[in-house]
Amino acid sequence: MIENYEHLLDNIKRIHFVGIGGSGMCPLAEILHHEGYEITGSDTAESDTLERIRSYGIPVTMGHFAETVIGADLVVYTAAVKSDNPELVSAKEHHIPAVERCIMLGAVVDKYKDSVAVCGTHGKTTTTSMITQIFTMADFDPTAVIGAKLPFIGGNSRVGKSDIIVCEACEYVDSFLHIYPAVTVILNVDEDHLDYFGTLDRIKESFTKFAGQTSDILVVNGDDENTMFCIDGMAEKGKRIVTFGFGEGNDFRAEITGESSVCDSFDIIRSGQRIASVKLAVPGTFNVMNALAAAAATITMGVSPEAAAEALGAFRGAHRRFEILGNPGGITVADDFAHHPTELRATLTTAMSMGYQNVWAVFQPHTFSRTYTFLSEFAEVLSIPDHCILSEILPVRETNIYNIYSKDLAEKIDGCVWFETFDEIADYVTQKAQPGDLIITIGGGNVYMCAHKILDRLNP
């Protein structure tokens, strides 16, 4: 297997994607298709992303078969694909190079002069979406790779004609270390993915290395101690440091002006001067910080403050980021991707401030290791809403060596109940909720399926 991407795309005509419908795969396939490469792919389940891929004339095989890679010059796969996958085995037998998706992302990003990578433990998708919308509305014509659908562009990717690419850069298993951007946005550095990193120090080491791979500008959260630790000494290495935050010492500062507890208005202050005012349509103080980060990055790269503020005001959110799905019978149903205690606190605090009669939080714990490591923290933040319902833990890539179960978490939360299936959860919450209530499904897995079951029951 190839371990780096130097000259990766030289003399390549046909590229085959194993799992082409994945949120991280389809943007790369789309970009490379528009650059003139012949693209083929395979997947195991139909999806909206596959429909989008097929609309470009890209052939997709349902299922994984050895013969589908024959004739390809390069195979791309995700970390979730097992080594015994028939297509990977066939690629090896036919001496076809195969690379993980993160390496291909690095190769694609390297083709753009003005590359922007957005990293951080929390807020990557929203901020990447905001930056994409700002550049697009300001006529900078960016290419974009986003970790979720952005309704404004009709998907999670965009192919532009400029030298700008915006991409979401994930730290898990050091994936972002395959990217060498011109501009890096660091939103925050927090404890997560400890199944891989082990310690916060190791996480900080990884972010420090990524910051060092940035060629030009570091746009960083000046309020976050861990982030500032990671960029210590970078100015001496020729990096331009631009800070953002609520603190007085930041280059870009947000000053809340609105009285609403739902969607905040704020002024952007630069060097002591108000340069723009923003009225957000997405809730939460955490989104003020995401918006400020997006403004700091794009304004630094040449967008006018007025254009950035206008685009942020028009931003309506990304898929699964406090996404309102419906309001049947006066009961609001929403869905959110939060799966770490810090994210849950932000989401649930916002939900409780929005004036609903009762907030029903349906949480799907994501991985045994995260649930075990942050058990007390999860119990604390899941006590914020009026009612908490848990599903079973989604194992993802793990086995339960921790002997941890949802009932262990439920026992630490007053009034909490848990169920084995989404059908049981949907039955329970729809029988209990009343008009004026909010039901919000939360988690990094497939709990959105439970949200749709709830909607089905509320819309007989």
KEDO-155317 format. One line per 2 residues: number of its first residue (from 1); their letters; for each residue x negated, y negated, z negated of C-alpha. Coordinates in steps of 0.25 Angstrom, whole numbers, plus 5000, padded with zeros to 4 digits. Example, Ala and Ser with C-alpha at 12.3 -4.5 7.8 and 13.67 -1.06 7.14 Angstrom:
2
1> as> 4951/5018/4969  4945/5004/4971
REM end
This chain:
460
1> mi> 5000/5000/5000  4995/4986/5003
3> en> 4992/4978/4991  4990/4964/4997
5> ye> 4996/4956/5009  4984/4950/5016
7> hl> 4986/4952/5030  4998/4961/5027
9> ld> 5007/4956/5038  4996/4956/5049
11> ni> 4999/4964/5061  5013/4968/5055
13> kr> 5025/4969/5063  5035/4978/5056
15> ih> 5038/4977/5041  5047/4987/5034
17> fv> 5053/4983/5020  5057/4995/5011
19> gi> 5069/4989/5003  5071/4977/5012
21> gg> 5084/4973/5006  5077/4969/4993
23> sg> 5078/4955/4988  5062/4954/4989
25> mc> 5061/4961/5002  5072/4955/5011
27> pl> 5066/4941/5011  5052/4947/5015
29> ae> 5059/4955/5026  5066/4942/5031
31> il> 5054/4933/5031  5045/4944/5039
33> hh> 5056/4946/5049  5057/4931/5052
35> eg> 5042/4931/5053  5043/4941/5064
37> ye> 5040/4955/5058  5048/4967/5061
39> it> 5055/4971/5048  5062/4984/5044
41> gs> 5068/4988/5030  5075/4998/5022
43> dt> 5083/4998/5010  5093/5007/5002
45> ae> 5105/4998/5000  5112/4988/5008
47> sd> 5112/4973/5003  5114/4959/5008
49> tl> 5099/4958/5010  5099/4969/5020
51> er> 5110/4963/5027  5101/4950/5028
53> ir> 5089/4958/5033  5097/4965/5044
55> sy> 5103/4952/5049  5089/4949/5054
57> gi> 5088/4962/5062  5079/4969/5052
59> pv> 5083/4984/5051  5085/4990/5038
61> tm> 5085/5005/5035  5094/5010/5023
63> gh> 5086/5019/5015  5071/5022/5015
65> fa> 5066/5031/5025  5051/5034/5029
67> et> 5054/5032/5044  5058/5017/5042
69> vi> 5044/5012/5040  5038/5019/5052
71> ga> 5033/5008/5061  5032/4997/5051
73> dl> 5019/4990/5049  5022/4986/5034
75> vv> 5031/4991/5023  5036/4982/5012
77> yt> 5042/4988/4999  5046/4983/4985
79> aa> 5040/4988/4972  5054/4995/4970
81> vk> 5051/5005/4981  5045/5018/4977
83> sd> 5032/5023/4983  5040/5036/4987
85> np> 5049/5027/4996  5050/5034/5009
87> el> 5046/5022/5017  5034/5019/5008
89> vs> 5030/5033/5010  5031/5032/5025
91> ak> 5024/5019/5025  5012/5026/5018
93> eh> 5012/5038/5027  5012/5029/5040
95> hi> 5002/5020/5034  5011/5008/5034
97> pa> 5007/4997/5024  5017/4995/5013
99> ve> 5018/4983/5004  5026/4979/4992
101> rc> 5036/4967/4994  5028/4958/4985
103> im> 5016/4959/4994  5024/4956/5006
105> lg> 5030/4944/4999  5015/4939/4997
107> av> 5012/4941/5012  5025/4934/5016
109> vd> 5022/4922/5006  5008/4921/5011
111> ky> 5013/4917/5025  5019/4904/5020
113> kd> 5010/4892/5016  5020/4886/5006
115> sv> 5024/4898/4998  5031/4896/4985
117> av> 5032/4908/4975  5042/4907/4963
119> cg> 5038/4916/4951  5042/4917/4937
121> th> 5049/4926/4927  5062/4919/4929
123> gk> 5069/4911/4939  5061/4915/4952
125> tt> 5073/4918/4961  5081/4905/4957
127> tt> 5068/4896/4959  5064/4903/4972
129> sm> 5078/4901/4977  5078/4886/4973
131> it> 5065/4883/4980  5070/4890/4992
133> qi> 5083/4882/4992  5075/4869/4990
135> ft> 5065/4872/5001  5077/4876/5011
137> ma> 5086/4864/5008  5074/4855/5009
139> df> 5071/4860/5023  5058/4867/5019
141> dp> 5062/4879/5026  5056/4890/5016
143> ta> 5055/4905/5017  5060/4911/5004
145> vi> 5059/4924/4997  5069/4925/4985
147> ga> 5072/4936/4975  5087/4934/4976
149> kl> 5097/4928/4986  5098/4913/4987
151> pf> 5112/4910/4993  5106/4897/4999
153> ig> 5098/4905/5009  5107/4917/5010
155> gn> 5097/4927/5004  5084/4929/4997
157> sr> 5075/4924/5008  5073/4913/5018
159> vg> 5064/4912/5030  5060/4898/5033
161> ks> 5050/4892/5043  5041/4884/5034
163> di> 5029/4888/5026  5037/4889/5013
165> iv> 5040/4902/5007  5047/4903/4993
167> ce> 5046/4916/4986  5050/4922/4973
169> ac> 5037/4929/4966  5040/4939/4956
171> ey> 5029/4943/4946  5034/4957/4943
173> vd> 5023/4967/4946  5014/4955/4950
175> sf> 5022/4954/4963  5020/4939/4965
177> lh> 5005/4941/4965  5006/4945/4979
179> iy> 5010/4931/4982  5001/4919/4984
181> pa> 5010/4907/4985  5007/4892/4988
183> vt> 5016/4888/4977  5021/4896/4965
185> vi> 5032/4893/4955  5031/4899/4942
187> ln> 5044/4898/4934  5041/4905/4921
189> vd> 5032/4916/4916  5040/4926/4906
191> ed> 5039/4940/4901  5045/4949/4911
193> hl> 5042/4962/4919  5034/4967/4907
195> dy> 5035/4981/4912  5025/4976/4922
197> fg> 5017/4965/4916  5017/4970/4901
199> tl> 5015/4956/4895  5017/4942/4897
201> dr> 5002/4939/4898  5002/4949/4910
203> ik> 5014/4941/4916  5007/4928/4915
205> es> 4994/4934/4921  5002/4937/4933
207> ft> 5009/4924/4935  4995/4917/4933
209> kf> 4989/4925/4944  5001/4922/4953
211> ag> 4999/4907/4950  4985/4908/4954
213> qt> 4989/4914/4967  4997/4901/4970
215> sd> 4989/4893/4980  4995/4879/4978
217> il> 5006/4875/4968  5011/4881/4955
219> vv> 5025/4876/4951  5026/4881/4937
221> ng> 5035/4880/4924  5028/4870/4915
223> dd> 5037/4874/4904  5033/4889/4904
225> en> 5021/4892/4896  5018/4905/4903
227> tm> 5019/4899/4916  5009/4888/4912
229> fc> 5000/4898/4907  5000/4905/4920
231> id> 4996/4893/4928  4985/4888/4918
233> gm> 4973/4884/4926  4980/4885/4940
235> ae> 4978/4870/4942  4963/4872/4941
237> kg> 4964/4883/4952  4970/4873/4962
239> kr> 4985/4876/4959  4995/4864/4959
241> iv> 5003/4865/4946  5017/4860/4946
243> tf> 5025/4862/4933  5040/4861/4931
245> gf> 5049/4862/4919  5057/4854/4908
247> ge> 5045/4850/4901  5039/4836/4902
249> gn> 5026/4840/4907  5031/4847/4920
251> df> 5029/4841/4934  5043/4844/4937
253> ra> 5053/4843/4926  5068/4846/4925
255> ei> 5076/4836/4917  5090/4842/4914
257> tg> 5101/4831/4917  5114/4839/4918
259> es> 5123/4841/4907  5128/4854/4912
261> sv> 5124/4867/4905  5127/4875/4918
263> cd> 5119/4869/4930  5109/4858/4926
265> sf> 5105/4845/4933  5091/4841/4931
267> di> 5081/4831/4936  5068/4835/4942
269> ir> 5057/4826/4935  5043/4825/4942
271> sg> 5032/4817/4935  5042/4810/4926
273> qr> 5051/4806/4938  5065/4812/4942
275> ia> 5063/4817/4956  5077/4824/4958
277> sv> 5089/4828/4951  5095/4842/4952
279> kl> 5109/4848/4949  5108/4863/4948
281> av> 5119/4872/4952  5113/4884/4945
283> pg> 5114/4885/4930  5104/4886/4919
285> tf> 5092/4878/4914  5083/4889/4920
287> nv> 5088/4885/4934  5084/4871/4931
289> mn> 5070/4876/4929  5071/4884/4942
291> al> 5076/4872/4950  5064/4864/4944
293> aa> 5054/4874/4948  5060/4874/4962
295> aa> 5060/4859/4963  5046/4858/4958
297> at> 5041/4868/4968  5048/4862/4980
299> it> 5046/4848/4977  5031/4851/4975
301> mg> 5031/4857/4989  5038/4845/4996
303> vs> 5053/4846/4994  5059/4833/4990
305> pe> 5064/4832/4975  5078/4828/4981
307> aa> 5078/4840/4991  5074/4850/4979
309> ae> 5085/4844/4970  5096/4845/4981
311> al> 5092/4860/4984  5092/4864/4969
313> ga> 5106/4857/4968  5111/4866/4979
315> fr> 5105/4879/4973  5116/4889/4969
317> ga> 5107/4900/4964  5101/4913/4968
319> hr> 5108/4927/4968  5109/4933/4954
321> rf> 5104/4920/4947  5116/4916/4939
323> ei> 5124/4919/4951  5139/4916/4950
325> lg> 5147/4928/4957  5161/4924/4954
327> np> 5172/4919/4945  5183/4929/4946
329> gg> 5195/4926/4936  5187/4915/4930
331> it> 5175/4924/4925  5162/4920/4931
333> va> 5153/4932/4936  5138/4929/4937
335> dd> 5125/4936/4940  5111/4933/4936
337> fa> 5097/4940/4938  5092/4937/4924
339> hh> 5085/4949/4918  5074/4944/4908
341> pt> 5078/4938/4894  5073/4924/4899
343> el> 5082/4924/4911  5094/4930/4903
345> ra> 5093/4918/4893  5093/4908/4904
347> tl> 5105/4914/4911  5113/4917/4899
349> tt> 5111/4904/4892  5115/4897/4905
351> am> 5128/4906/4906  5132/4903/4892
353> sm> 5130/4888/4895  5140/4888/4907
355> gy> 5153/4887/4899  5159/4901/4901
357> qn> 5168/4907/4891  5160/4919/4889
359> vw> 5147/4924/4896  5146/4939/4899
361> av> 5132/4943/4902  5130/4957/4909
363> fq> 5115/4960/4908  5108/4971/4915
365> ph> 5094/4974/4908  5083/4975/4919
367> tf> 5072/4985/4916  5070/4993/4904
369> sr> 5057/4986/4901  5062/4972/4901
371> ty> 5074/4976/4892  5065/4983/4882
373> tf> 5055/4972/4882  5065/4960/4880
375> ls> 5076/4968/4873  5077/4957/4862
377> ef> 5076/4945/4872  5087/4952/4880
379> ae> 5096/4953/4868  5094/4939/4864
381> vl> 5097/4933/4878  5109/4942/4880
383> si> 5115/4937/4867  5117/4924/4874
385> pd> 5130/4927/4882  5143/4929/4876
387> hc> 5143/4944/4880  5132/4953/4885
389> il> 5134/4966/4893  5122/4975/4897
391> se> 5121/4985/4908  5110/4996/4907
393> il> 5096/4992/4910  5092/4992/4924
395> pv> 5079/5001/4925  5074/4995/4938
397> re> 5060/5001/4939  5059/5007/4925
399> tn> 5062/5019/4917  5067/5017/4902
401> iy> 5054/5020/4895  5059/5009/4885
403> ni> 5071/5017/4880  5079/5004/4882
405> ys> 5094/5003/4885  5104/4992/4887
407> kd> 5111/4996/4874  5098/4992/4866
409> la> 5100/4978/4872  5115/4978/4869
411> ek> 5113/4981/4855  5105/4969/4853
413> id> 5116/4959/4859  5128/4956/4851
415> gc> 5141/4961/4858  5133/4967/4870
417> vw> 5138/4979/4878  5132/4987/4888
419> fe> 5136/4997/4899  5130/5007/4908
421> tf> 5137/5002/4921  5140/4989/4928
423> de> 5155/4994/4930  5156/4995/4915
425> ia> 5150/4981/4913  5159/4975/4923
427> dy> 5172/4982/4917  5168/4977/4903
429> vt> 5164/4962/4906  5176/4960/4916
431> qk> 5186/4965/4905  5180/4956/4895
433> aq> 5177/4943/4902  5187/4932/4903
435> pg> 5189/4919/4913  5178/4909/4909
437> dl> 5168/4920/4906  5155/4922/4914
439> ii> 5150/4936/4917  5135/4936/4921
441> ti> 5128/4949/4925  5113/4947/4923
443> gg> 5100/4956/4926  5090/4958/4936
445> gn> 5096/4971/4942  5109/4975/4948
447> vy> 5118/4969/4938  5124/4960/4948
449> mc> 5132/4973/4953  5139/4972/4939
451> ah> 5142/4957/4942  5149/4961/4955
453> ki> 5157/4972/4947  5162/4962/4938
455> ld> 5166/4953/4949  5174/4965/4955
457> rl> 5181/4967/4943  5185/4953/4941
459> np> 5189/4952/4955  5199/4964/4956
REM end
